[in-house]
């Protein structure tokens, strides 16, 4: 990870020059920036100057963050033509062109601007953008050239990734060659304009990851790309431009998206001076994010084994290859198409397939989309273009469908052309009848639940009671634990949005939430399909509510309206296993951090075994149950399988297999 490995080594790899007393944010044709002097943006957010990188060291002109303690380069001018020594000079010509000169006065790099202006100046903005403009112009936003149009490996707020459709100009990210070599690497991250636009991560000409098309809220294949109070995403597609960008809604947030030398796309957020850059999201996330991992008409689902299978109505092209887990040749139709008699089968919760051979119309509805696809025998599938407000627009595919993955409760509906003989895949009247009966049963269940809720509220009064079966009185416990309304928890988690989902264990899914007062929480919901149940839920409430220790996760309260939910303090660094088993994250675990984590786990266990009011054996201590706070302090969690002892007991027998 460049921010931790290379940039933190300054000045071993980077000779980062300090700001001189006469530093400004602007230079004119009468001024220059020599190696050893820097430009500083007006709000002291970014700095431009010379730095060293590589072995042997070479000199580069770049921009980095000024306010944070870890020197982090966000833009490099002369990445293909480094300076051999510290003799570089940056100046602006009367034609408005930025020029980098070596000690002999030869051009090393130039912005190649040829627009004649009366008074050209170069200015470093607080956005990290280096702009050239006319100082005498009436509009300060009318720039003649800007570094944001020539990004390197970093995607900053306000920067555009995409195309000017009039001129054909393309803005995209290119990785560094290595963590200490800013020259262009093998990976690019760009919008592909063919068909309906999508983001592609490529190694040379090979696609490694595909974002999926924009669905009005986010890219189809990026369920964790969730708008939040800190920044919002935007995709623009019109006759003149096609681009993607994000804007900061909170100026105190420092975040950047980085194309790593190893081909990973990662977003980092700066937390504080002691913690540094924190990984917020990454792509590809898992095996199913690898492009075309299951071949044509194959679908990938990460929670199954094997992860690849053919879509319903399709069979492996070569079954022997699938038997040895080689899915590259994908699947074929079980029954051949007959254009005029074909039907369309709905597949739900999917990442839409590769759109490079697609056609789209923003004004059509889904029924009109189906009619157009049905009339064209080459049309293989259709879908809504925009999922907002019930869906709108039309997206058609005219080639084999590839790079599809399935999600549990995220994704879009895709309608695939199938032979009429596959009508069994369509919802039958009997299935519809069962659906109606199911809905009736569900509504009846909701009514009964409401009655139970009234019972529970009458039972609990000021003290918490946990229902098990239909008997409230048998479960009275004297707990001073706050009860949360279901509406409060739902609102805090954006109604249990998949974008807020942190993970899922044997107990059920865990969501991140933010209460109205701004407090961050972790919400653990008992899944109806969980391998655990009310016993484990009760265990968690009874034990954790009575435990107070810095190395045990703090239980803030619970909710027993319709769902059984536990509300914890939020641990921003997630679980220990995410660091141990991720090569990039693991780099943060130096000896000091490891010792602190080991010591904290030991202190927590000692408290449980000897010093707490209840003597407790956790019985499920593992890396995924060790959570890390902002300062990487460990806290034991998940007491659903714990067992208590009386004061003089030192051993006991368990009646069932528990733990991992």
LOTI-26845 format. One record per residue (C-alpha): x, y, z. Coordinates in steps of 0.2 Angstrom, whole numbers. Each point is the difference from the previous one (the first is absolute). Layout:
+-------+-------+-------+
:    px :    py :    pz :
+-------+-------+-------+
:     X :     Y :     Z :
...
+-------+-------+-------+
//
This chain:
+-------+-------+-------+
:    px :    py :    pz :
+-------+-------+-------+
:     0 :     0 :     0 :
:     9 :    16 :    -6 :
:    -7 :    11 :    14 :
:     7 :   -11 :    13 :
:    15 :    -8 :    -8 :
:     8 :    13 :   -11 :
:    -6 :    17 :     5 :
:     2 :    -3 :    19 :
:    19 :    -3 :    -4 :
:     2 :    18 :    -4 :
:    14 :     6 :    -1 :
:     8 :   -17 :    -3 :
:    -9 :    -2 :   -17 :
:    -7 :    18 :    -1 :
:    10 :    15 :     3 :
:   -16 :    11 :     4 :
:     5 :    18 :     1 :
:    -7 :    12 :    13 :
:   -10 :    15 :    -3 :
:    11 :    16 :    -2 :
:    -6 :    16 :     8 :
:    -4 :     8 :   -17 :
:   -11 :   -14 :    -6 :
:   -15 :     4 :   -10 :
:   -14 :    -9 :    -9 :
:     2 :     9 :   -17 :
:    15 :     3 :   -12 :
:     0 :    12 :   -14 :
:    11 :     1 :   -16 :
:    13 :    10 :    11 :
:     1 :   -13 :    13 :
:     6 :   -18 :     1 :
:     1 :   -15 :    12 :
:    17 :    -7 :     2 :
:     4 :   -16 :     8 :
:    -1 :     4 :    19 :
:   -14 :    12 :    -1 :
:   -19 :    -5 :     0 :
:   -17 :     7 :    -4 :
:   -13 :    -1 :    14 :
:   -18 :     0 :    -3 :
:   -10 :    14 :     9 :
:    -7 :   -11 :    13 :
:    16 :    -9 :     3 :
:    -8 :   -16 :    -6 :
:    12 :    -5 :   -15 :
:    18 :     4 :    -4 :
:     9 :     0 :   -17 :
:    19 :    -3 :    -1 :
:    14 :   -13 :    -4 :
:     2 :   -17 :     8 :
:    11 :   -15 :    -2 :
:    -5 :   -17 :    -3 :
:     8 :   -16 :    -7 :
:    17 :    -9 :     2 :
:    11 :     9 :    -5 :
:   -11 :    15 :     5 :
:    -7 :    11 :   -14 :
:    -8 :    17 :     2 :
:   -19 :     3 :    -4 :
:   -11 :    15 :     0 :
:   -16 :    -5 :     9 :
:   -14 :     5 :    12 :
:    -3 :    -7 :    17 :
:   -11 :     3 :    16 :
:     7 :    13 :    11 :
:   -11 :    -1 :    16 :
:     3 :   -19 :     3 :
:    15 :    -8 :     8 :
:     3 :   -13 :   -13 :
:     6 :     7 :   -16 :
:   -12 :    -6 :   -14 :
:     3 :     4 :   -18 :
:   -16 :     3 :   -10 :
:     7 :     6 :   -17 :
:    17 :    -1 :    -9 :
:     4 :    11 :   -15 :
:    16 :    -8 :    -8 :
:    -4 :   -18 :     4 :
:     7 :    -6 :   -16 :
:    15 :    12 :     0 :
:     8 :     1 :    17 :
:    14 :    13 :     4 :
:    17 :    -8 :     4 :
:     4 :    14 :    14 :
:    -8 :    14 :    10 :
:     2 :    13 :   -15 :
:   -18 :     0 :    -5 :
:   -10 :    16 :    -3 :
:   -18 :     3 :    -3 :
:    -6 :    16 :    -9 :
:   -15 :     6 :   -10 :
:     3 :     7 :   -18 :
:    -9 :    15 :    -7 :
:   -11 :   -12 :   -11 :
:    -7 :    -8 :    16 :
:    11 :   -16 :     0 :
:     8 :    -8 :    15 :
:    17 :    -5 :    -3 :
:    12 :   -11 :    10 :
:    19 :     4 :    -4 :
:    15 :   -10 :     5 :
:    17 :     8 :     5 :
:     4 :     2 :   -18 :
:   -16 :    10 :    -4 :
:    -7 :   -15 :   -10 :
:   -18 :    -3 :     1 :
:    -4 :   -16 :    10 :
:   -19 :     2 :     1 :
:   -13 :    12 :    -7 :
:   -18 :     2 :     1 :
:     0 :     5 :   -18 :
:   -13 :    14 :     1 :
:     0 :    11 :   -15 :
:   -14 :    12 :     4 :
:     6 :    18 :     0 :
:    -6 :    10 :    15 :
:     5 :    17 :     7 :
:     5 :    -5 :    18 :
:     2 :   -19 :     2 :
:     3 :    -6 :    18 :
:     1 :   -18 :     8 :
:    -9 :    -2 :    16 :
:    -1 :   -15 :    12 :
:   -18 :    -2 :     7 :
:    -6 :    -8 :    16 :
:    -7 :   -14 :   -10 :
:    17 :    -5 :    -5 :
:    -3 :     6 :   -17 :
:    15 :    10 :    -9 :
:    -9 :    12 :   -12 :
:     6 :    12 :   -13 :
:   -11 :    15 :    -3 :
:    -1 :    18 :    -6 :
:     3 :    11 :    15 :
:    -9 :    14 :    -9 :
:   -15 :   -11 :    -4 :
:   -17 :     4 :     8 :
:    -4 :   -19 :     3 :
:    13 :    -8 :    12 :
:    -8 :   -17 :    -4 :
:     5 :     2 :   -18 :
:    16 :   -10 :     0 :
:    11 :    -2 :   -15 :
:     9 :   -16 :     6 :
:    -2 :   -10 :    16 :
:     9 :   -15 :     8 :
:   -17 :    -8 :     4 :
:    -1 :    -4 :   -19 :
:    16 :   -10 :     1 :
:    -2 :   -11 :    16 :
:    13 :   -12 :     4 :
:    -5 :   -14 :    13 :
:   -11 :    10 :    12 :
:   -18 :     5 :    -2 :
:    -4 :    16 :    10 :
:   -17 :     8 :     4 :
:    -5 :    11 :   -14 :
:    11 :    -9 :   -13 :
:    -9 :    -8 :   -15 :
:     4 :   -17 :    -7 :
:    -7 :    -1 :   -17 :
:    -2 :     7 :   -18 :
:    -3 :    16 :    -8 :
:   -11 :    -7 :   -14 :
:     3 :    16 :   -11 :
:    19 :    -1 :    -1 :
:     3 :   -18 :     5 :
:    11 :     4 :    15 :
:     0 :   -13 :    13 :
:     5 :     2 :    18 :
:     5 :   -16 :     9 :
:    11 :    -7 :    14 :
:    16 :    -9 :    -3 :
:     9 :    -9 :    14 :
:    18 :     3 :     6 :
:    12 :   -13 :    -7 :
:     4 :    -5 :    18 :
:    -2 :     7 :    17 :
:    15 :    11 :    -2 :
:     0 :     3 :   -19 :
:   -12 :    13 :    -6 :
:     2 :    -5 :   -18 :
:   -16 :    -7 :    -9 :
:    -4 :   -17 :     6 :
:    -9 :   -15 :    -8 :
:   -18 :     5 :     6 :
:   -13 :    13 :    -5 :
:   -17 :     4 :     7 :
:   -11 :     9 :   -13 :
:   -18 :     1 :    -7 :
:    -3 :   -10 :   -15 :
:   -11 :     9 :   -12 :
:    -5 :   -15 :   -10 :
:   -19 :    -4 :     2 :
:    -6 :     7 :    16 :
:    15 :     7 :    10 :
:     8 :   -10 :    14 :
:    16 :     1 :    10 :
:    14 :   -12 :    -5 :
:    15 :    -5 :    10 :
:    13 :    -7 :   -13 :
:    17 :    -7 :     0 :
:     6 :     5 :   -17 :
:   -14 :    -5 :   -12 :
:    -7 :   -13 :    12 :
:   -15 :     4 :    11 :
:     2 :    -5 :    18 :
:   -15 :     8 :     8 :
:   -16 :     8 :    -6 :
:   -11 :    12 :    10 :
:   -16 :    -4 :   -10 :
:   -11 :    14 :    -7 :
:    -6 :    15 :    10 :
:   -18 :    -3 :     6 :
:    -4 :    17 :     6 :
:     7 :    -3 :    18 :
:    17 :    -8 :    -3 :
:     9 :   -12 :   -11 :
:   -10 :   -17 :    -2 :
:    15 :   -10 :     7 :
:     5 :    10 :    14 :
:   -13 :    -3 :    14 :
:    11 :     9 :    13 :
:     0 :    16 :   -10 :
:   -12 :     9 :    12 :
:    -4 :    19 :     0 :
:     3 :     6 :    18 :
:     1 :    17 :    10 :
:    18 :     2 :    -5 :
:     0 :    -1 :   -19 :
:   -11 :    -4 :   -15 :
:     3 :    -8 :   -17 :
:    -5 :     6 :   -17 :
:    -1 :    -7 :   -17 :
:    -3 :    12 :   -15 :
:    -4 :    -6 :   -17 :
:    -5 :    13 :   -13 :
:     4 :     5 :   -18 :
:    16 :     9 :     6 :
:     7 :   -10 :    15 :
:     0 :   -17 :     7 :
:     8 :     0 :    18 :
:     0 :    -6 :    18 :
:     5 :    10 :    15 :
:    -4 :     2 :    18 :
:    -1 :    16 :    11 :
:     3 :     2 :    18 :
:   -15 :     6 :    11 :
:    11 :     2 :    15 :
:    16 :    10 :    -2 :
:     8 :    -8 :    15 :
:     1 :   -17 :    -9 :
:    16 :    -5 :    -8 :
:    -3 :   -14 :   -12 :
:     8 :    -6 :   -16 :
:    -2 :   -15 :   -13 :
:    16 :    -8 :    -5 :
:     4 :   -12 :   -14 :
:    14 :   -11 :     8 :
:    15 :    -7 :    -9 :
:    -7 :   -17 :     3 :
:   -16 :     4 :    -9 :
:   -12 :     3 :    15 :
:   -11 :    15 :     0 :
:    -1 :     6 :    18 :
:    -8 :    15 :     9 :
:     9 :     6 :    16 :
:    -6 :    13 :    13 :
:    11 :     9 :    11 :
:    -6 :    -3 :    18 :
:    12 :     9 :    12 :
:    19 :     3 :     2 :
:     2 :   -16 :    10 :
:   -10 :   -12 :   -11 :
:     4 :     7 :   -17 :
:    -7 :    -6 :   -17 :
:   -15 :   -12 :     3 :
:    -6 :   -12 :   -14 :
:   -18 :     4 :    -3 :
:    -4 :   -11 :   -15 :
:     9 :   -10 :   -13 :
:    -3 :    -8 :   -17 :
:     1 :   -14 :    -5 :
:    -7 :    -6 :    16 :
:    -1 :   -19 :    -3 :
:     2 :   -13 :   -13 :
:   -17 :     4 :    -7 :
:     6 :    18 :    -4 :
:    13 :    -8 :   -12 :
:    -5 :     4 :   -18 :
:   -10 :   -15 :    -8 :
:     6 :   -12 :    13 :
:   -15 :   -12 :    -4 :
:     0 :     3 :   -19 :
:   -15 :     4 :   -11 :
:   -17 :    -3 :     7 :
:     8 :    -5 :    16 :
:    -3 :     8 :    17 :
:    11 :     2 :    15 :
:    -6 :     0 :    18 :
:    13 :     2 :    13 :
:   -10 :    -9 :    14 :
:    -1 :   -16 :    -9 :
:    12 :   -14 :    -4 :
:     5 :    -1 :   -14 :
:    -3 :    18 :    -3 :
:    -5 :    -2 :   -18 :
:   -15 :    -8 :    -8 :
:   -10 :     2 :   -16 :
:   -15 :    11 :     0 :
:   -17 :    -9 :     0 :
:    -3 :    -7 :   -17 :
:    18 :    -2 :    -4 :
:    13 :   -14 :     1 :
:    19 :     0 :     0 :
:     7 :     1 :   -17 :
:    13 :   -13 :     5 :
:    -6 :   -10 :    15 :
:    17 :    -8 :     3 :
:     8 :    17 :     2 :
:   -13 :     5 :    13 :
:     4 :   -16 :    10 :
:    18 :     6 :     2 :
:    -6 :    18 :     4 :
:     5 :     7 :   -17 :
:   -15 :    12 :    -4 :
:     9 :    10 :   -13 :
:   -10 :    -7 :   -15 :
:   -17 :     4 :     9 :
:   -17 :    -7 :    -4 :
:   -11 :    -3 :   -15 :
:   -19 :     0 :    -2 :
:    -9 :   -16 :     5 :
:   -12 :     3 :   -14 :
:     3 :    10 :   -16 :
:    -9 :    16 :    -3 :
:   -15 :     2 :   -13 :
:    -1 :    19 :    -2 :
:   -19 :     3 :    -2 :
:    -4 :   -13 :    14 :
:    13 :     5 :    13 :
:    -4 :     6 :    17 :
:     9 :    11 :    13 :
:     4 :    -7 :    17 :
:     3 :    11 :    15 :
:    16 :    -2 :    10 :
:     1 :    11 :    16 :
:    14 :     7 :    11 :
:    13 :    -1 :   -13 :
:    15 :    11 :    -6 :
:    -5 :     5 :   -18 :
:    11 :    -8 :   -13 :
:    14 :     9 :   -10 :
:    -9 :    14 :   -10 :
:    14 :     3 :   -13 :
:   -12 :    -8 :   -13 :
:   -16 :     9 :     6 :
:   -12 :    13 :    -5 :
:   -10 :    12 :    11 :
:   -14 :    12 :     0 :
:    -4 :    11 :    15 :
:   -18 :     4 :    -4 :
:    -8 :   -17 :    -2 :
:    -8 :   -10 :    13 :
:     3 :   -19 :     4 :
:   -15 :    -6 :   -10 :
:     6 :    10 :   -15 :
:    17 :    -7 :     2 :
:    -7 :   -18 :     0 :
:    -9 :     4 :   -17 :
:    16 :     7 :    -8 :
:    10 :   -15 :     6 :
:   -13 :   -13 :    -6 :
:     0 :     7 :   -17 :
:    19 :    -1 :    -2 :
:     6 :   -18 :    -1 :
:    17 :     5 :     5 :
:    -6 :     8 :    16 :
:     5 :   -12 :    14 :
:    -6 :     9 :    15 :
:    -7 :    17 :     7 :
:    -1 :     9 :    16 :
:    -5 :    17 :     8 :
:    14 :    13 :    -2 :
:    -5 :     9 :    16 :
:    -6 :    -8 :    15 :
:    -7 :    15 :     9 :
:   -18 :     3 :     2 :
:    -5 :   -17 :    -5 :
:    11 :    -1 :   -15 :
:     2 :     9 :   -17 :
:    10 :     0 :   -16 :
:     4 :   -15 :   -11 :
:    17 :    -9 :    -1 :
:     1 :   -14 :   -14 :
:    14 :   -13 :    -2 :
:     5 :    -6 :   -18 :
:    13 :   -13 :     4 :
:     3 :   -15 :    12 :
:    -2 :     6 :    18 :
:    16 :    -1 :    10 :
:     6 :     6 :    18 :
:   -16 :    -3 :    10 :
:     0 :    -2 :    18 :
:   -14 :    -3 :    13 :
:    -3 :     9 :    16 :
:   -11 :    -5 :    15 :
:   -10 :    16 :     1 :
:     8 :    12 :   -12 :
:     1 :     2 :   -19 :
:   -12 :     2 :   -14 :
:   -13 :   -10 :   -10 :
:     6 :    -6 :   -17 :
:   -12 :    -8 :   -13 :
:     9 :   -13 :   -11 :
:    -6 :    -7 :   -16 :
:    -4 :   -18 :     1 :
:    -8 :   -14 :   -11 :
:   -19 :    -2 :     3 :
:     4 :   -18 :     6 :
:     8 :     8 :    16 :
:   -18 :     7 :     5 :
:     2 :   -10 :    16 :
:    12 :    14 :     6 :
:   -14 :    12 :    -1 :
:   -11 :     3 :    15 :
:   -15 :   -12 :    -1 :
:   -18 :     4 :     6 :
:     3 :   -13 :    13 :
:    15 :    10 :     6 :
:   -10 :    16 :     0 :
:   -13 :    -9 :    10 :
:    14 :    -5 :    12 :
:     6 :    18 :     0 :
:   -17 :     6 :     5 :
:    -1 :   -13 :    14 :
:    17 :     5 :     6 :
:    -5 :    18 :     1 :
:   -16 :    -4 :     9 :
:    11 :   -10 :    13 :
:    12 :    14 :     1 :
:   -13 :    13 :     4 :
:    -8 :   -12 :    13 :
:    18 :    -2 :     7 :
:     2 :    19 :     1 :
:   -16 :     1 :    10 :
:     5 :   -13 :    12 :
:    17 :     9 :     2 :
:    -9 :    16 :     4 :
:   -10 :    -9 :    14 :
:    16 :    -7 :     7 :
:     8 :    17 :     0 :
:   -14 :     7 :    10 :
:     3 :   -15 :    12 :
:    18 :     3 :     1 :
:    -2 :    19 :     3 :
:   -12 :    -4 :    14 :
:    12 :   -13 :     8 :
:    16 :    10 :    -1 :
:    -6 :    17 :     8 :
:    17 :     7 :     5 :
:    10 :   -16 :     0 :
:     4 :   -10 :   -15 :
:    -8 :   -16 :    -4 :
:     5 :   -12 :   -15 :
:   -14 :   -10 :    -7 :
:     3 :   -18 :    -4 :
:   -16 :    -9 :    -6 :
:   -16 :     8 :     7 :
:     5 :     1 :    18 :
:     6 :    17 :     5 :
:     0 :    -3 :    19 :
:    12 :   -14 :    -1 :
:    13 :    12 :    -7 :
:     1 :    14 :    12 :
:    17 :     7 :     3 :
:     6 :    14 :    10 :
:    10 :    10 :   -14 :
:     4 :    18 :    -1 :
:     1 :    -1 :   -19 :
:    -8 :    13 :   -11 :
:   -13 :    -6 :   -12 :
:     0 :     8 :   -18 :
:   -15 :     1 :   -11 :
:     1 :    -9 :   -16 :
:    -4 :    16 :   -10 :
:    15 :     8 :     8 :
:    12 :   -14 :    -4 :
:    -8 :    -1 :   -18 :
:     3 :    19 :    -3 :
:    18 :    -1 :     7 :
:     4 :   -14 :   -13 :
:    -9 :     7 :   -15 :
:   -13 :   -13 :     3 :
:    13 :   -14 :     1 :
:     7 :     5 :   -17 :
:    12 :   -13 :    -8 :
:    12 :    15 :    -2 :
:     1 :     2 :    19 :
:     3 :   -19 :     2 :
:    17 :    -4 :     9 :
:    -1 :   -19 :    -1 :
:    -9 :   -15 :     5 :
:     3 :   -14 :    13 :
:    -9 :   -15 :     7 :
:   -11 :    12 :    10 :
:    -5 :    11 :   -15 :
:     4 :    15 :    -9 :
:     9 :    15 :     7 :
:    -3 :    18 :    -5 :
:     8 :    17 :     3 :
:   -12 :    13 :     6 :
:     1 :    18 :     5 :
:   -12 :     6 :    14 :
:    -8 :    18 :    -2 :
:    12 :     7 :    12 :
:    14 :    -6 :   -11 :
:     6 :   -15 :    10 :
:     6 :   -14 :   -11 :
:    -7 :   -17 :     5 :
:     2 :   -18 :    -6 :
:   -17 :    -9 :    -1 :
:    -1 :   -19 :     1 :
:   -16 :    -8 :    -6 :
:    -5 :   -18 :     4 :
:    -3 :    -8 :   -17 :
:   -16 :   -11 :    -2 :
:    12 :   -12 :    -8 :
:    13 :     1 :    13 :
:     9 :   -15 :     6 :
:    -2 :     8 :    17 :
:   -16 :     6 :     9 :
:    -8 :     8 :    15 :
:    11 :    -9 :    12 :
:    16 :     8 :    -8 :
:    -9 :    17 :    -1 :
:    -5 :    -1 :    19 :
:    18 :    -6 :     4 :
:     7 :    15 :    -9 :
:   -12 :    12 :     9 :
:     2 :    -7 :    17 :
:    19 :    -2 :     0 :
:     6 :    15 :   -10 :
:   -12 :    12 :     9 :
:     8 :    -4 :    17 :
:    18 :     1 :    -6 :
:    11 :    16 :     0 :
:    17 :    -1 :    -6 :
:    10 :    10 :   -13 :
:     4 :   -16 :   -10 :
:   -18 :    -6 :    -1 :
:   -12 :     7 :   -13 :
:   -13 :    11 :     8 :
:   -18 :    -4 :    -2 :
:   -10 :    16 :    -1 :
:   -17 :    -8 :    -1 :
:   -12 :   -12 :    -9 :
:   -16 :     0 :    -9 :
:   -14 :   -14 :     1 :
:   -13 :     8 :   -11 :
:    -4 :   -13 :   -14 :
:    19 :    -4 :    -1 :
:    13 :    -4 :    13 :
:    14 :    13 :    -2 :
:    15 :     4 :    10 :
:     8 :    18 :    -1 :
:    19 :     2 :     3 :
:    12 :    13 :    -1 :
:     8 :     1 :   -17 :
:    17 :    -6 :    -3 :
:     7 :     9 :   -16 :
:    14 :   -12 :    -3 :
:   -11 :   -15 :    -1 :
:     6 :   -17 :     6 :
:    18 :    -6 :     2 :
:    -2 :   -13 :   -14 :
:    -2 :    13 :   -13 :
:    18 :     6 :     4 :
:     8 :   -17 :     3 :
:    -6 :    -8 :   -17 :
:     1 :    16 :   -11 :
:    18 :     2 :    -7 :
:    -3 :    19 :    -1 :
:    -8 :     3 :    17 :
:    13 :   -12 :     8 :
:    13 :    13 :    -3 :
:    -8 :    11 :    14 :
:     3 :   -13 :    13 :
:    18 :     4 :     5 :
:     7 :    -7 :    16 :
:    -7 :    14 :    11 :
:   -17 :    -2 :    -7 :
:     1 :   -19 :     2 :
:     6 :     0 :    18 :
:   -14 :    12 :     4 :
:   -13 :   -11 :    -7 :
:     7 :   -16 :     8 :
:     1 :     9 :    17 :
:   -18 :     7 :    -2 :
:    -7 :   -17 :    -4 :
:     9 :    -8 :    15 :
:    -7 :    14 :    12 :
:   -17 :    -3 :    -7 :
:     0 :   -19 :     3 :
:     8 :     3 :    18 :
:   -14 :    11 :     4 :
:   -13 :   -13 :    -6 :
:     8 :   -14 :     9 :
:     5 :     8 :    17 :
:    -5 :    18 :     3 :
:   -18 :     2 :    -7 :
:   -15 :    -2 :    11 :
:    -5 :   -15 :   -11 :
:    14 :   -13 :    -4 :
:    -2 :    -2 :   -18 :
:     8 :   -12 :   -13 :
:    -2 :     8 :   -18 :
:     1 :   -16 :    -9 :
:     2 :     8 :   -17 :
:    16 :    11 :     0 :
:     6 :     2 :   -18 :
:     7 :    14 :   -10 :
:   -17 :     5 :    -7 :
:    -7 :     2 :    17 :
:    14 :    12 :     5 :
:    -5 :    18 :    -5 :
:    11 :    15 :    -2 :
:    -4 :    18 :     5 :
:     7 :    16 :    -8 :
:    17 :    -2 :     9 :
:     1 :   -19 :    -4 :
:    -4 :    -5 :    18 :
:    -8 :   -18 :     0 :
:   -17 :    -4 :     7 :
:    -8 :   -17 :     2 :
:   -17 :    -2 :    -7 :
:   -14 :   -13 :    -4 :
:    -4 :    -8 :    17 :
:   -15 :   -10 :    -7 :
:     9 :   -16 :     4 :
:     8 :     5 :    16 :
:    -3 :   -10 :    16 :
:     0 :     6 :    18 :
:     7 :    -8 :    16 :
:    -4 :     3 :    18 :
:    14 :     8 :    11 :
:     8 :   -16 :     5 :
:    -1 :   -10 :   -16 :
:    15 :    -4 :   -10 :
:    -7 :   -12 :   -13 :
:   -16 :    -6 :    -8 :
:    -6 :   -11 :   -14 :
:    -9 :     7 :   -15 :
:   -15 :    -9 :    -7 :
:     2 :     4 :   -18 :
:    14 :     5 :   -13 :
:     2 :    18 :     0 :
:    12 :    13 :    -7 :
:    11 :     0 :   -16 :
+-------+-------+-------+
//
